[in-house]
Amino acid sequence: MLKADLHVHTEYSGDCLTSLDRLINVCQRRGLDCIAVTDHNDIRGALRMQEKAPFKVIVGEEIRTDQGEIIGYFLTRHIKPGLSPARTVEEIRNQGGLVCVPHPFDRLRSSRLNFQALKEIAGDIDFIEVFNSRNVYAADNRKAREYAVAGEVAFSVGSDAHWPWEIGRTYMNIPDFSDAKSFREALRSVTVENLGRLRKSGLFVHVCTKTLKLLRNR
């Protein structure tokens, strides 16, 4: 089984300072076998991590559509932000990628996917993030899990790490995989009972991220 954190950011995200070398070091110290690098509207860091890291790296992108965020996994090309959710899904599929909806019910996150848009693309979702360490309210993670169970959609979980100390706070144990198809099947084998370790990050990480955004936009 692989110990996988499926939502991690690097310095290629505008609200993160974690270098690729630091990310590799922390992942190794914490025993992670697999990560998905999901920078905001950018895949350069993920592509470089895939070349550098001694463990599995999934190339992802957290894409800001005109209705909120969608993550594409197993990408080879950048997908520009600002498209409709349906068009973004189409762009992911054109690359043979997988579609994930992150933090779908986080009431404090303005970047969450609009619920109407979520319903419209429901048939094209490969998995839903049912636990995000940065969600402040436990009920919002629980609602995501209930939504996934009701729709018989596979689970994913992730730390949504923007700082080194967040990496691996949440992870899931999944069977090994070789490509997008086998990864999707690996996630479908995960049940509520064997999701892995699920730990919240606390409010401090939000303060740090907002401060960094303010400093970068001065």
C-alpha positions in Angstrom: 0.0 0.0 0.0 1.1 3.5 -0.7 0.9 6.3 1.8 -0.4 9.2 -0.3 -1.1 12.9 0.2 -3.2 13.9 -2.8 -3.3 17.7 -2.4 0.0 19.5 -2.0 1.3 22.9 -3.1 4.7 24.2 -3.9 6.4 27.6 -4.5 4.7 27.6 -8.0 1.5 28.4 -6.3 1.2 32.2 -5.6 0.3 31.5 -1.9 3.1 29.0 -1.1 6.8 29.2 -0.5 7.7 25.5 -0.2 10.6 24.7 -2.6 10.7 21.4 -4.4 13.8 20.3 -2.5 12.1 21.1 0.8 9.0 19.2 -0.3 11.0 16.1 -1.2 12.9 16.2 2.2 9.7 16.5 4.2 7.9 13.8 2.3 10.8 11.4 2.9 11.0 12.2 6.6 7.3 11.5 6.9 7.3 8.3 5.0 5.1 9.4 2.1 5.2 7.1 -0.9 3.1 9.3 -3.2 2.0 12.9 -3.5 -0.1 14.8 -6.0 1.3 18.3 -6.7 -1.7 20.5 -7.3 -0.5 24.0 -7.7 -3.0 26.8 -8.4 -3.3 27.2 -12.2 0.2 25.9 -12.8 1.8 22.5 -13.5 5.5 23.5 -13.8 6.3 22.5 -10.2 4.5 19.2 -10.6 6.4 18.3 -13.7 9.7 19.2 -12.1 8.9 17.3 -9.0 8.1 14.2 -11.1 11.6 14.4 -12.5 13.3 15.0 -9.1 11.4 13.0 -6.5 12.4 9.4 -5.5 8.7 8.6 -5.0 5.5 8.7 -7.0 4.4 12.2 -8.1 1.1 12.8 -9.8 1.0 15.9 -11.9 -2.1 17.9 -11.0 -3.4 21.4 -11.2 -6.0 23.1 -9.0 -7.8 25.1 -11.7 -9.9 28.1 -10.9 -12.9 27.9 -13.2 -15.5 30.7 -13.5 -17.5 28.8 -10.9 -14.8 27.6 -8.5 -12.0 25.1 -8.3 -11.6 21.7 -9.9 -8.4 19.6 -9.7 -7.1 17.8 -12.8 -4.8 14.8 -12.1 -2.4 13.1 -14.6 -2.0 16.2 -16.7 0.6 16.8 -19.3 -0.3 20.4 -20.2 -1.4 23.5 -18.3 -5.1 24.3 -18.3 -5.9 28.0 -18.2 -8.1 29.3 -15.5 -11.4 31.1 -16.0 -13.1 28.5 -18.2 -16.5 27.0 -17.4 -16.5 23.8 -15.2 -17.7 21.8 -18.2 -15.0 23.1 -20.5 -12.4 22.6 -17.8 -13.5 19.0 -17.4 -13.3 18.6 -21.2 -9.7 19.9 -21.2 -8.8 17.4 -18.4 -10.3 14.6 -20.4 -8.5 15.6 -23.6 -5.3 14.8 -21.7 -6.5 11.5 -20.4 -6.7 13.1 -16.9 -9.0 12.5 -14.0 -11.4 15.0 -12.4 -11.6 15.8 -8.7 -13.7 18.3 -6.8 -11.7 19.6 -3.8 -13.2 20.9 -0.6 -16.7 21.0 -2.2 -18.6 22.1 0.9 -16.1 24.4 2.7 -18.4 27.2 3.8 -15.5 29.6 4.4 -13.7 29.0 1.1 -14.8 31.4 -1.7 -12.9 29.2 -4.2 -15.1 26.1 -3.7 -17.0 24.9 -6.7 -20.5 26.4 -7.0 -23.1 23.7 -6.0 -25.1 24.1 -9.2 -21.9 23.6 -11.2 -21.1 20.5 -9.0 -24.4 19.0 -9.9 -23.9 19.8 -13.6 -20.6 17.9 -13.8 -21.6 15.2 -11.4 -21.4 12.5 -14.0 -17.9 13.4 -15.0 -16.3 13.5 -11.5 -13.8 10.7 -10.9 -13.4 11.4 -7.2 -14.3 13.9 -4.5 -12.1 15.2 -1.8 -13.9 14.0 1.3 -11.3 15.3 3.8 -9.2 18.5 3.5 -7.0 19.4 6.4 -7.6 23.1 5.9 -11.4 22.9 6.2 -12.2 24.6 9.5 -15.5 22.9 10.2 -15.5 19.2 10.5 -19.1 19.2 9.3 -18.0 20.4 5.9 -15.7 17.4 5.4 -18.4 15.1 6.7 -20.9 16.6 4.1 -18.4 15.9 1.3 -18.0 12.3 2.4 -21.8 11.9 2.6 -22.2 13.4 -0.9 -19.6 11.0 -2.3 -21.1 8.0 -0.7 -24.6 8.9 -1.9 -23.3 9.3 -5.4 -21.1 6.3 -5.3 -18.1 8.4 -6.2 -14.5 7.5 -5.1 -12.8 9.3 -2.3 -9.7 11.3 -2.1 -8.1 13.1 0.9 -5.3 15.6 1.2 -3.5 18.0 3.5 -3.9 20.9 1.0 -0.4 21.8 2.3 0.9 25.3 1.6 3.6 25.1 4.3 6.1 22.3 5.1 4.6 21.5 8.5 1.3 20.7 6.8 2.6 18.0 4.4 1.3 14.6 5.2 -1.0 15.7 8.1 -3.6 13.9 6.1 -2.9 10.9 3.9 -4.7 7.8 2.5 -3.4 4.3 2.1 -4.0 3.1 -1.5 -2.9 0.2 -3.6 0.0 0.8 -6.0 -0.8 2.1 -9.5 0.9 2.7 -12.8 -1.4 5.2 -14.7 -4.6 7.2 -14.4 -6.9 4.2 -14.9 -5.2 2.0 -12.2 -5.1 5.0 -9.9 -8.8 5.5 -10.3 -9.4 1.9 -9.5 -7.0 2.1 -6.5 -9.1 5.0 -5.1 -12.4 3.1 -5.7 -11.1 0.3 -3.4 -10.8 2.7 -0.4 -13.7 2.6 2.0 -14.7 5.0 4.8 -13.2 2.6 7.3 -9.7 2.6 5.7 -9.2 6.1 4.5 -5.9 6.6 6.4 -4.9 9.4 8.7 -7.2 12.5 8.8 -5.9 15.5 10.7 -6.9 19.1 10.6 -4.2 21.8 10.3 -5.7 24.5 12.6 -6.4 28.2 12.0 -2.7 29.2 12.1 -2.1 28.0 8.6 -4.8 30.3 7.2 -3.3 33.3 9.0 0.1 32.5 7.5 -1.3 32.1 4.0 -3.3 35.3 4.1 -0.3 37.2 5.3 1.8 35.8 2.5 -0.8 36.8 -0.1 -0.9 40.4 1.4 2.9 40.7 1.3 3.1 39.4 -2.3 0.4 41.8 -3.5 1.9 44.9 -1.9 
